[in-house]
Amino acid sequence: MKPSVEIDKPVRMLRLDSVKAITGLSRDSLYRLAREGEFPKPRKLAGRASGWRSDEVQEWIDSRPFAGNAA
């Protein structure tokens, strides 16, 4: 029997160094793309700390075309 509720992976907050490592993008590129609405915006965590939701970063990665495919 299939469960009626699907259990998703827990959402984690990713700090800048993790997002850079996962995406391969530089700090400037991440913030520029976020400002242009083409990458998730970071969320305020506390004081000067901010981070990205892991599910939003993964959705962005999944939306990217494969290399060699024209968009």
C-alpha positions as CSV (number, residue, x, y, z in Angstrom):
1,M,0.0,0.0,0.0
2,K,1.3,3.4,-1.0
3,P,1.5,6.0,1.8
4,S,-0.9,8.9,1.4
5,V,1.7,11.5,2.3
6,E,5.0,11.7,0.6
7,I,8.0,12.3,2.9
8,D,10.5,14.7,1.4
9,K,14.1,15.2,2.4
10,P,14.5,17.7,5.2
11,V,15.3,21.2,4.1
12,R,18.7,22.5,5.2
13,M,20.0,25.9,5.1
14,L,23.2,26.2,3.0
15,R,25.8,28.8,3.6
16,L,27.7,30.6,0.8
17,D,30.7,28.3,0.7
18,S,28.4,25.2,0.3
19,V,26.3,26.9,-2.4
20,K,29.5,27.8,-4.3
21,A,30.8,24.3,-4.0
22,I,27.5,22.7,-5.1
23,T,26.8,25.0,-8.1
24,G,30.4,25.8,-9.2
25,L,29.5,29.5,-9.3
26,S,31.4,32.4,-7.7
27,R,30.0,34.6,-5.0
28,D,29.5,37.5,-7.4
29,S,27.7,35.2,-9.9
30,L,25.3,33.8,-7.2
31,Y,24.3,37.3,-6.0
32,R,24.0,38.7,-9.5
33,L,21.8,35.8,-10.6
34,A,19.7,36.1,-7.4
35,R,19.3,39.9,-8.0
36,E,18.2,39.2,-11.6
37,G,15.7,36.6,-10.4
38,E,17.5,33.7,-12.0
39,F,18.7,32.0,-8.8
40,P,17.0,31.7,-5.4
41,K,17.6,34.6,-3.0
42,P,19.4,34.0,0.2
43,R,17.4,34.2,3.4
44,K,18.3,36.0,6.6
45,L,19.3,33.5,9.3
46,A,20.5,35.8,12.1
47,G,22.4,39.1,12.4
48,R,24.8,39.1,9.4
49,A,24.2,35.4,8.5
50,S,22.3,34.3,5.5
51,G,21.8,31.1,3.6
52,W,19.9,29.3,0.9
53,R,17.2,26.6,1.2
54,S,18.7,23.4,0.0
55,D,15.4,22.5,-1.9
56,E,15.5,25.8,-3.8
57,V,19.1,25.3,-4.8
58,Q,18.4,21.7,-5.9
59,E,15.4,22.9,-8.0
60,W,17.6,25.4,-9.7
61,I,20.2,22.8,-10.5
62,D,17.5,20.4,-11.8
63,S,16.2,23.2,-14.1
64,R,19.5,23.7,-15.8
65,P,19.9,22.3,-19.3
66,F,22.4,19.6,-19.9
67,A,25.8,20.8,-21.4
68,G,25.6,20.9,-25.2
69,N,21.8,21.5,-25.3
70,A,20.7,24.9,-26.5
71,A,18.2,26.6,-24.3
